[in-house]
Amino acid sequence: MLSRTADHLFWMARYMERAENTARMLDVNYQASLLPQSADAAEKGWRGLLGISELTDDYVKHHGAVTPRAVIDYMVSDA
């Protein structure tokens, strides 16, 4: 039983770390998107975030156009 509890705690901590890292990446990219830049440069930032997470193909299949709101919603709830 102790081993099973330790295993569950390990995986819980791993998923929490993963969620924290995803939130941090989304926050940094969102803050950067608030800076004055062209629409093309902003889209590159969001595409880069999807690429880092290896979610580009799946995202494009479900959503098509890359928009900040859609990327955030997708990475928080669908990925």
C-alpha positions in Angstrom: 0.0 0.0 0.0 2.8 2.4 0.8 4.3 1.7 -2.7 1.0 2.5 -4.4 0.6 5.7 -2.4 4.1 6.8 -3.3 3.5 6.0 -6.9 0.3 8.1 -6.9 2.1 11.0 -5.3 4.9 10.8 -7.8 2.4 11.0 -10.8 0.4 13.7 -9.1 3.5 15.8 -8.7 4.5 15.1 -12.3 1.2 16.2 -13.7 1.2 19.3 -11.4 4.6 20.3 -12.8 3.5 19.8 -16.3 0.4 22.0 -15.7 2.6 24.6 -14.1 5.0 24.6 -17.1 2.1 24.9 -19.6 0.6 27.8 -17.7 4.0 29.5 -17.6 4.5 29.1 -21.3 1.0 30.4 -22.1 1.5 33.4 -19.7 4.8 34.4 -21.3 3.5 34.1 -24.8 0.4 36.0 -23.9 2.4 38.8 -22.3 4.7 38.9 -25.4 1.6 39.1 -27.7 0.5 42.3 -25.9 3.7 44.1 -27.2 3.3 46.1 -30.4 4.0 43.7 -33.3 2.6 42.6 -36.7 -0.1 40.0 -36.8 2.3 37.7 -38.6 4.9 37.9 -35.8 2.2 37.3 -33.2 1.0 34.2 -35.1 4.5 32.9 -35.3 4.7 33.1 -31.5 1.6 31.1 -31.0 2.7 28.6 -33.7 6.0 28.3 -31.9 4.2 27.5 -28.6 2.2 24.7 -30.3 5.4 23.4 -31.9 7.3 23.3 -28.6 4.4 21.3 -27.2 4.2 19.1 -30.3 0.5 20.0 -30.7 0.6 21.8 -34.1 -0.9 19.0 -36.3 -3.7 18.2 -33.8 -4.5 21.8 -33.3 -4.7 22.6 -37.0 -6.9 19.5 -37.6 -9.4 20.7 -34.9 -9.2 24.5 -35.1 -7.6 25.6 -38.4 -6.6 29.2 -37.8 -4.2 30.1 -35.1 -5.6 32.7 -32.7 -4.4 33.5 -29.2 -7.8 32.6 -27.6 -8.1 29.3 -29.4 -4.6 28.2 -28.6 -5.0 29.0 -24.9 -8.4 27.2 -24.8 -6.9 24.2 -26.7 -3.8 23.9 -24.5 -5.7 24.3 -21.3 -8.7 22.1 -21.9 -8.1 19.9 -25.0 -4.5 18.9 -25.1 
